[in-house]
Structures are given as C-alpha cells and as structure tokens.
Amino acid sequence: MTRQIKIISTMTFAPSQSIILSTKLVFSKWPYILLAGCVTTSFWIIFNVFDQLLFFSPVMIFYMPEDAAQRFILLTITAFLVGAVISMNPYLIRQSKGLKTVMLSLFSG
C-alpha cells in the first residue's frame, strides 16, 4: 500500500491569510470600525450623487433605474473597500512609529 502525500503550496494561501489577519487586527478596535463606517457612508453618498442615483433637493430621493443596477453594486463595493483601506492606514501609521523605511514606503505610493 502506498500513500500519496498531497503538497499544497503556501504561496497560494499566503495572500488570503494575510488579508484575514490584517482585517482581524485592525477591526478588533472600535475606533477603526467607526472610521471605516463613516468613510464608507460618506463615499457611498458621494458616489451615488455623482452617478445621479441620490438626490437631495427638495427632499432626499434615491432613484435607481433598471440599467443602473450593476453600477450601483460596483459603487457600493468600492465604497466598502475604500472605507476598509482608509481605516487601515492610521493603524499602520500608529504601529510603525519610528520605522523610517516603512513611513517612506507608505507615502511613496
């Protein structure tokens, strides 16, 4: 009887594990969750106003035509991702105090 050993490359799981670990670290503290919620809400409003789905005059109206469903889904996903990324940046800056190389690479783009 021979056993077959299945070798799984760690390179395929490393990015997903690092994303999960980083979100657990950042969003375990309520100020970062609050910041993510505020940023997500404001970007969602801005994106929908620019895409002419949300109107504020004379009263607040949300209008979604049939052909705008895909754009609305993409705008909502983008707003959530922007909120998550922006709330992770202050966490990174606070945790990397005194590290010049990290700070320089952070602002280099």
C-alpha positions in Angstrom: 0.0 0.0 0.0 1.4 3.4 -0.9 0.4 6.7 0.5 0.0 9.7 -1.6 1.1 12.9 0.0 -0.6 16.0 -1.3 1.6 19.0 -1.1 -0.1 22.3 -1.0 1.9 25.4 -1.9 1.9 28.0 0.8 2.2 30.7 -1.8 -1.5 30.2 -2.8 -2.8 30.7 0.7 -0.4 33.3 2.0 -2.2 36.4 0.5 -5.6 35.3 1.7 -4.3 34.6 5.2 -2.5 37.9 5.4 -5.7 39.8 4.4 -7.7 37.9 7.0 -5.1 38.5 9.7 -4.8 42.2 8.9 -8.5 42.8 9.0 -8.8 41.0 12.3 -6.0 43.1 13.8 -7.4 46.4 12.6 -11.1 45.9 13.1 -10.7 44.5 16.6 -10.7 48.1 17.9 -13.9 50.2 17.7 -12.3 53.5 16.6 -11.2 51.8 13.3 -14.6 50.3 12.8 -16.2 53.7 13.4 -13.8 55.3 11.0 -14.5 52.7 8.3 -18.2 53.1 8.8 -18.0 56.9 8.4 -15.7 56.8 5.4 -17.9 54.1 3.7 -21.1 56.1 4.3 -19.6 59.3 3.0 -18.1 57.7 -0.1 -21.3 55.8 -0.8 -23.2 59.1 -0.7 -20.7 60.9 -2.9 -20.5 58.1 -5.4 -24.3 57.9 -5.7 -24.7 61.7 -6.0 -22.2 61.8 -8.8 -23.8 58.8 -10.5 -27.2 60.6 -10.2 -28.8 57.9 -8.1 -29.2 60.0 -4.9 -30.8 63.5 -4.9 -31.1 66.0 -2.1 -33.5 68.6 -3.4 -36.2 69.3 -2.4 -36.1 66.1 -0.3 -33.7 63.2 -0.2 -34.7 60.8 -3.0 -33.0 57.6 -4.1 -33.8 56.7 -7.7 -32.5 53.5 -9.3 -33.4 52.9 -13.0 -33.2 49.3 -14.3 -30.0 49.9 -16.2 -28.1 51.2 -13.1 -28.1 48.1 -11.0 -24.6 47.0 -12.0 -23.2 50.4 -11.4 -24.9 50.6 -8.0 -23.4 47.3 -7.0 -19.9 48.3 -8.1 -20.2 51.7 -6.3 -21.3 50.0 -3.1 -18.4 47.5 -3.2 -16.0 50.3 -4.0 -17.3 52.4 -1.1 -16.8 49.4 1.3 -13.3 48.8 0.1 -12.3 52.5 0.3 -13.6 52.6 3.9 -11.6 49.5 4.8 -8.4 50.7 3.2 -8.6 54.2 4.7 -9.3 52.9 8.2 -6.2 50.6 7.9 -3.9 53.4 7.1 -4.0 55.1 10.6 -3.5 51.7 12.2 -0.4 51.1 10.0 1.0 54.6 10.8 0.5 54.1 14.6 2.0 50.7 14.6 5.1 51.7 12.6 6.3 54.6 14.8 10.0 55.2 14.4 10.4 53.0 11.4 11.7 55.3 8.6 11.7 52.8 5.8 8.0 51.9 6.4 7.0 55.5 6.6 8.8 56.4 3.4 7.4 53.4 1.5 3.9 54.3 2.8 3.9 57.8 1.3 5.8 56.9 -1.9 2.6 55.4 -3.4 
